[in-house]
Amino acid sequence: MAAKGDKGGGDLARGMDLLWGTADRPSRGPKPSMSVERITGTAIEIADAEGLAAVSMQRIAAAFGFTTMSLYRYVPSKAELVALMIDTAIGDRPDLESVPGGWRDRLADWARQCLRLFVRHRWLIEATGGHRIMGPNELGWLDAALAVLADAGFPPVEQHDAFLLLNGHVRSVAQNMTGADRLRVDEWSAALGERLRRHGDRYPALVAAMRGGGYSQPAAEPLEFGLRCLLDGLEKLLAEAPGTPPGR
């Protein structure tokens, strides 16, 4: 994947080296108590507690009692730090081979695990948007999903498109769940309800859906409903593919 912005090839190479653990470690400078791993862990703790905007090179350096320039010997910039945070927070690829059932069950498990990550680390939605460097753990998650789709019998082009659908659905649900700090759900419902009481005749389908309970379902339901629709569609596509073995 391309890095965000206009970074040169040298910066991109250094960022990749950091993510893949092939970068040279500083031989001079601050005390050994500072390391890429500790810097990344501290940044994740700050982001989990206060959001991605609260993470800065100055703040992390201060947490270790060092100067900001000392930190740059380990991590060249915040962009590289965020890339490290993403890959560390995501962790090892999911073990989908141990999930009982077929390809549908394994993809659904992938989606549920991914959603749990987004909820646990709310800043991941913001951090993983756009073109950027991807690390070994993130690529492992992608590889795990593609392996399931390949085993199911989807050709490579459809594997990629199916993954984008799956990933997009998870991100959409996660964004709705983790964006509550911008406007609390109860405040949103009250504000919308007030407008609909005054102007409900202009939006009859919306009013009917709300009165029927369409906006009061548990938070996990949007993921499961969308998963079922998505997997049903993929299963139908697979069944209609030329040369698909009966019962596949």
C-alpha positions as CSV (number, residue, x, y, z in Angstrom):
1,M,0.0,0.0,0.0
2,A,1.2,3.5,-0.7
3,A,2.0,5.8,2.3
4,K,-0.2,8.7,2.9
5,G,1.1,12.0,1.6
6,D,4.2,12.8,-0.4
7,K,6.7,10.8,1.5
8,G,9.9,9.9,-0.4
9,G,11.1,6.4,-1.0
10,G,13.6,6.7,1.8
11,D,11.0,7.6,4.4
12,L,8.7,4.8,3.2
13,A,11.6,2.3,3.4
14,R,12.4,3.4,7.0
15,G,8.7,3.1,8.0
16,M,8.5,-0.4,6.5
17,D,11.7,-1.4,8.4
18,L,10.2,-0.2,11.7
19,L,7.0,-2.1,11.1
20,W,8.7,-5.3,10.1
21,G,11.4,-5.2,12.8
22,T,14.3,-4.8,10.4
23,A,15.3,-1.2,11.3
24,D,18.6,-0.6,13.0
25,R,18.2,0.2,16.6
26,P,20.0,3.3,18.0
27,S,23.5,2.5,19.2
28,R,23.9,5.8,21.0
29,G,21.6,8.2,22.8
30,P,19.0,7.8,25.7
31,K,19.0,5.1,28.4
32,P,18.1,1.5,27.4
33,S,14.8,1.9,29.2
34,M,13.4,3.5,26.0
35,S,12.5,1.2,23.1
36,V,10.2,1.1,20.0
37,E,8.0,-1.4,21.8
38,R,7.7,0.8,25.0
39,I,7.1,3.9,22.9
40,T,4.4,2.2,20.9
41,G,2.7,0.7,24.0
42,T,2.6,4.2,25.7
43,A,1.1,5.7,22.6
44,I,-1.6,3.1,22.5
45,E,-2.4,3.7,26.2
46,I,-2.8,7.4,25.5
47,A,-5.0,6.8,22.4
48,D,-7.2,4.3,24.2
49,A,-7.8,6.7,27.0
50,E,-8.0,10.1,25.2
51,G,-8.1,9.4,21.4
52,L,-5.6,9.6,18.6
53,A,-5.3,13.4,18.7
54,A,-3.9,13.2,22.2
55,V,-0.9,11.2,21.0
56,S,2.2,13.4,20.3
57,M,5.9,12.9,20.2
58,Q,6.3,15.5,22.9
59,R,3.9,13.9,25.2
60,I,5.4,10.4,24.8
61,A,8.9,11.7,25.3
62,A,7.7,13.5,28.5
63,A,6.2,10.2,29.8
64,F,9.7,8.7,29.6
65,G,11.4,11.8,31.0
66,F,13.3,12.3,27.7
67,T,13.5,15.0,25.1
68,T,11.5,14.8,21.9
69,M,14.7,14.7,19.9
70,S,15.6,11.5,21.9
71,L,12.4,9.9,20.8
72,Y,13.1,10.6,17.1
73,R,16.1,8.3,17.3
74,Y,13.7,5.5,17.7
75,V,10.6,6.6,15.7
76,P,11.2,9.2,12.9
77,S,7.7,10.8,13.0
78,K,4.2,10.5,14.3
79,A,3.2,8.8,11.0
80,E,5.5,5.9,11.7
81,L,4.4,5.8,15.3
82,V,0.7,5.5,14.3
83,A,1.6,2.7,11.9
84,L,3.3,0.9,14.7
85,M,0.3,1.5,17.0
86,I,-2.1,0.0,14.4
87,D,-0.1,-3.1,13.9
88,T,0.6,-3.7,17.6
89,A,-3.1,-3.1,18.6
90,I,-4.3,-5.4,15.8
91,G,-2.1,-8.2,17.0
92,D,-1.7,-11.7,15.5
93,R,-3.8,-12.9,12.6
94,P,-7.1,-14.7,13.7
95,D,-7.0,-18.5,13.8
96,L,-9.9,-19.1,11.4
97,E,-9.0,-22.7,10.6
98,S,-10.2,-23.8,14.1
99,V,-13.6,-22.2,13.7
100,P,-16.2,-24.9,13.2
101,G,-18.4,-24.8,10.1
102,G,-17.7,-23.7,6.6
103,W,-16.4,-20.5,4.9
104,R,-19.4,-18.5,6.0
105,D,-18.8,-19.2,9.7
106,R,-15.1,-18.4,9.3
107,L,-15.7,-15.1,7.6
108,A,-18.4,-14.2,10.2
109,D,-15.8,-14.9,13.0
110,W,-13.3,-12.7,11.2
111,A,-15.8,-9.9,11.1
112,R,-16.8,-10.3,14.8
113,Q,-13.2,-10.3,15.9
114,C,-12.4,-7.3,13.8
115,L,-15.3,-5.4,15.3
116,R,-14.2,-6.2,18.8
117,L,-10.8,-4.7,18.0
118,F,-12.4,-1.5,16.7
119,V,-14.5,-1.2,19.9
120,R,-11.5,-1.9,22.2
121,H,-9.3,0.6,20.4
122,R,-11.7,3.3,19.2
123,W,-9.0,5.3,17.5
124,L,-8.3,2.5,15.0
125,I,-11.2,3.6,12.7
126,E,-9.5,7.0,12.3
127,A,-6.0,5.6,12.1
128,T,-6.7,3.0,9.5
129,G,-8.3,5.3,6.9
130,G,-6.7,6.1,3.6
131,H,-3.6,4.8,1.8
132,R,-0.8,4.1,4.2
133,I,1.9,1.7,5.2
134,M,0.6,-1.7,6.4
135,G,2.4,-3.9,8.8
136,P,2.8,-7.7,9.1
137,N,-0.1,-8.1,11.6
138,E,-2.6,-6.1,9.5
139,L,-1.5,-8.0,6.3
140,G,-2.0,-11.2,8.3
141,W,-5.6,-10.3,9.0
142,L,-6.1,-9.6,5.3
143,D,-4.4,-12.9,4.3
144,A,-6.6,-14.8,6.7
145,A,-9.8,-13.5,5.1
146,L,-8.5,-14.1,1.6
147,A,-7.5,-17.6,2.4
148,V,-11.1,-18.4,3.5
149,L,-12.5,-16.9,0.3
150,A,-9.9,-18.8,-1.8
151,D,-10.9,-22.1,-0.1
152,A,-14.5,-21.4,-0.8
153,G,-13.8,-21.2,-4.5
154,F,-13.9,-17.5,-5.3
155,P,-11.4,-16.4,-8.0
156,P,-8.8,-13.8,-7.0
157,V,-10.6,-10.7,-8.3
158,E,-13.8,-11.7,-6.4
159,Q,-11.8,-12.5,-3.3
160,H,-10.6,-8.9,-3.2
161,D,-14.0,-7.4,-3.9
162,A,-15.6,-9.7,-1.3
163,F,-13.1,-8.7,1.3
164,L,-13.7,-5.0,0.6
165,L,-17.4,-5.6,1.2
166,L,-16.8,-7.4,4.4
167,N,-14.3,-5.0,5.7
168,G,-16.4,-2.0,4.7
169,H,-19.4,-3.4,6.6
170,V,-17.4,-4.0,9.8
171,R,-15.9,-0.5,9.6
172,S,-19.3,1.1,9.1
173,V,-20.8,-0.6,12.1
174,A,-17.8,0.2,14.2
175,Q,-17.9,3.8,13.2
176,N,-21.5,4.1,14.3
177,M,-20.7,2.3,17.6
178,T,-17.5,4.2,18.5
179,G,-18.6,7.6,17.3
180,A,-21.0,8.1,20.2
181,D,-18.7,10.6,21.9
182,R,-19.5,13.1,19.1
183,L,-23.2,12.9,19.9
184,R,-24.7,10.5,22.4
185,V,-27.3,8.1,21.0
186,D,-30.0,9.2,23.5
187,E,-29.3,12.8,22.6
188,W,-29.5,12.0,18.9
189,S,-32.8,10.1,19.4
190,A,-34.3,12.9,21.4
191,A,-33.3,15.5,18.9
192,L,-34.6,13.5,15.9
193,G,-37.8,12.6,17.7
194,E,-38.6,16.2,18.4
195,R,-38.1,17.1,14.7
196,L,-40.2,14.2,13.6
197,R,-43.1,15.2,15.9
198,R,-43.2,18.5,14.1
199,H,-42.4,17.4,10.5
200,G,-43.2,13.7,10.6
201,D,-45.7,14.0,7.7
202,R,-42.7,14.7,5.4
203,Y,-41.0,11.4,6.3
204,P,-43.7,8.8,6.6
205,A,-41.4,5.8,6.1
206,L,-38.9,7.0,8.7
207,V,-41.6,7.5,11.2
208,A,-43.1,4.1,10.6
209,A,-39.7,2.5,11.0
210,M,-39.0,4.2,14.3
211,R,-42.4,3.4,15.7
212,G,-41.9,-0.2,14.7
213,G,-38.7,-0.4,16.7
214,G,-36.3,-0.2,13.8
215,Y,-34.0,2.2,15.7
216,S,-34.0,0.5,19.1
217,Q,-32.2,-2.8,18.2
218,P,-29.2,-3.9,20.2
219,A,-25.8,-2.5,19.1
220,A,-24.6,-5.9,17.8
221,E,-27.5,-6.4,15.5
222,P,-26.4,-4.2,12.6
223,L,-23.3,-6.4,12.2
224,E,-25.2,-9.6,12.2
225,F,-27.9,-8.5,9.8
226,G,-25.4,-7.1,7.3
227,L,-23.2,-10.2,7.6
228,R,-26.2,-12.4,6.8
229,C,-27.1,-10.4,3.8
230,L,-23.5,-10.2,2.6
231,L,-22.8,-13.9,3.1
232,D,-26.1,-14.9,1.5
233,G,-25.1,-12.9,-1.6
234,L,-21.7,-14.3,-1.7
235,E,-23.1,-17.9,-1.4
236,K,-25.5,-17.2,-4.2
237,L,-22.7,-15.8,-6.4
238,L,-20.6,-18.9,-5.7
239,A,-23.4,-21.3,-6.4
240,E,-24.0,-19.6,-9.8
241,A,-20.4,-19.7,-10.9
242,P,-19.6,-21.9,-13.8
243,G,-18.1,-25.2,-12.8
244,T,-19.0,-25.0,-9.2
245,P,-19.1,-28.5,-7.7
246,P,-22.6,-29.4,-6.4
247,G,-23.0,-28.7,-2.7
248,R,-19.9,-26.5,-2.5
